[in-house]
Amino acid sequence: MEKPRFLTSNDLEQIKIEFGTPSFVYDEKTLKENARSVLAFPHEFGFFARYAMKAAPTAAILRIFNMAGIGIDASSVHEVDRAIRSGYGTESISLSSQELSEEIKYFVHDGVKVNLCSLNQIHRFGTWLPNQRVGLRFNPGMGSGGTNRTNVGGPASSFGIWKEDLEEAKRLCGEYGLKVERIHTHIGSGSDPEVWKKVASMSLDIVRRFPNVQSLNLGGGYKVARMPDENATNLQEIGEPVKNLFIDFAKETGRKLKLEIEPGTFLLAHACSLVTHVQDITSTGKDGYRFLKLNAGMTEILRPSLYGAQHPIFIIPEAGQEKFRNQCPQVVVGHCCESGDLLTPASGDPEALAPRNLLRGEVGDFCVIEGTGAYCSSMSAKNYNSFPEAAEILKKEDGSLSFIRKRQTFDQLIENEVVP
Ligand SMILES: *Cc1c(COP(=O)(O)O)cnc(C)c1O
């Protein structure tokens, strides 16, 4: 029988008594191991890794990466603020945002780097801060996301300046005296070295047309295997051909480009498990389903409802009970009054129920959902049905557990309401 990755039965008992459920539990050891793998990414002429903090932006997590020497990829001015608040220096932060607010000019003045992501952003930024050094994010024309919703390159994606607008982007930068020194591409979740090689090569073609560019940022999108049938990314395997392309580029142009990458999923996904309880069970008869209802759901983890994403699920009964239970197909659902609140959809099809063979669950059992480090706590239907935001806990390297974000209180949930 498979066991949870890093949670022991003692941890679960302690969580139940001291912290309550649902709680996200992050594992410091895994976070540090992942940071080391990222820092070992092959490169030739200088390298900097950034954590795409939208994956999980809690200060305690940012601090672990800060201490490991990893910088920040922020996706809004608020994330820039949050990174600084956690202790990051402005010089370690780069912003690539879908919504560029004017406040960013103060941060740029203070050392934060910006990748402009549309022609309109160049225009607005140039008006605020002419003659600045900037980066440009391009959509190189292809993507490799697992689903349409995780694909962030190609003609169906709005992210970045479309490759055919390159000359217009250059002209606009010239108009405002903006000096383009960084090129950025980020095309979505992929694990295929051939795809990365192709994107790196397309990105280098863009760099070729900007003679003052000194660094190329290839974004994130290094897919992890949450389920046994999924392909994990091997960073060494992906990085070697990319490194060789940088070497060839230097031979051809004399330009030694620095490489940047900004993983989110890769650093976080396996480093967190969501600990919940089975709080009810219903059945729809012999042609129907056995539903396990958790005390959590889309309020904590939206990925299955959104993409049909698959996460490992463990039913863990009280100690000693396990041997009396068999496995059977069950559908795991959340606690919201919403039929889309489903944790076992068919892969890639959020609307289809896919009963999973799990230990026969009973009310009061723990249910641990793994692979929940990235885009779960940070991207949920928070407060739907007025459920409070779950707690976040760190399992430190010495095995002890501490809150890194307390459970939201009822007062916090309604604190901004005004009855006129
Ligand atoms: C979200 C994002 C990332 C991280 O993507 P992952 O798939 O989590 O690795 C990196 N760069 C940018 C610009 C992003 O928007």
The ligand as a Gaussian input file, in Angstrom:
#p B3LYP/6-31G(d) Opt

LIG

0 1
 C        2.955000      31.312000     -13.768000
 C        4.244000      31.744000     -14.376000
 C        5.415000      31.008000     -14.180000
 C        5.438000      29.685000     -13.471000
 O        4.785000      28.690000     -14.175000
 P        4.809000      27.171000     -13.628000
 O        4.027000      26.431000     -14.636000
 O        4.192000      27.189000     -12.291000
 O        6.236000      26.762000     -13.570000
 C        6.584000      31.525000     -14.693000
 N        6.602000      32.689000     -15.366000
 C        5.494000      33.421000     -15.585000
 C        5.577000      34.679000     -16.327000
 C        4.286000      32.964000     -15.095000
 O        3.178000      33.680000     -15.332000

